[in-house]
């Protein structure tokens, strides 16, 4: 079988060939003989099915598999000739040509994306200037008071008054739709924080102004996207009785609070807690500064400065992704216009291409930086991050992980973590100079 394998550039390989009819027929015979040994066809003993019967019954599938085997041989031979190893390839090879000729032969062409060799040069010289960040006393005090308030116990207000924003109203309630009580719509001695937004929109607003032991009908409408389809979009009347108003006790800023907030810290004092808070806020501000200002500036400089070939098929995939995202934001009329004029689609693709190239380029640069700085992120670390975030959101961690796996998002999440880690390492080193 003749084939032609060539490197278009460092990141792109093209392999072309004419697969002869004899090669396909030989493959087909081989596959039919193998199938005949294992097939179970009524009227024949297992393993004794005639090859001619197998060919007749499964002709289309056998020919498709025979052509696929021939194509894989072309690909393997071409990659071997160019010394391209599996680990050098990016994504799956793209079949750019598969034309069947009248004589039974097939003209094929396969494009293969290869990882480019990224020469980073003096990449540290391109790092932006880094300013040190430190939490102010005001920020520390504000965070400390907020923590103390959150942990403070609830107390019944000392004098009777009406409910106001920020109060905790202890209420009984029962909900009705069209005069009929519904499941899950009843509670007694329920403590509701007014202004928390934890109830149906409009409910908490109508509790404001209520007095002790007052009874009131609160009328609200369930959101259209409400989780219970039976209630979504419907008007409901809640019969509410207010029993008590509570508020957070005045927070005590002392060593006792520190012991409570830092249970693992032996001999914790208020000053210890303040130092921990200061460190936390400082790290948060530094992370935001790195993420929103320095990292984008550094990557943009690297993309602008470094030159290397990009895998065409990967850029094409990125353009397709960006195009799909853009189409989702279009109106029906705009989409119809694109369907009627294919040239408009190509115009949009051309507009998106530069950003797609820069995005792909940045990905390879980050990969090269991670290797240069010996920064790695394990699959276990990715899983741990997803588990932690899911638990914070009150979601099932295993279900979230499964969704990400099925959607194919894990590699992108891993790359994002590597990017964050390696650039933070470089910026920290710059800051320490």
Buried (B, 14 or more C-beta within 10 A) or exposed (E): EEBEBEBEEBBBBBBBBBBBEEBBEBBBBEBBEEBBEEBEBEEBEEEEBEBEBBBEEBEEEBBEBBBEBBBEBBBEBBBEEBEBEEEBBBEEBBEEEEEBEEEEBBEBBBBBBBBBEBEBEEBEEBBBEBEEBEBEEEBBEBBBEEBBEEEBEEEEBEEEEBBBEEBBBBBBBBBBBEEEEBEEBBEEEBEBBBBEEEBBEEBBBBBBEBEBEBEBEBEBBBEEEBEEEEBEEBEBBBBBBBBBBBBBEEBEBEBEBBBEBBEEEEEBBBEBBBEBBBEEBBEBBBEEBBEEEBBBEBBEBBBEBBEBBBBBBBBBBBBEEBBEEBEEEEEEEEEEEBEEEEEEBEEBBEEBBEEBBBBBBBBBBBBBBBEBBEBEBEEEEBBEBBBEEBEEEEBEBEEBBEBBEEEEBBEEBBBBBBBBBBBBBBBEEBBEE
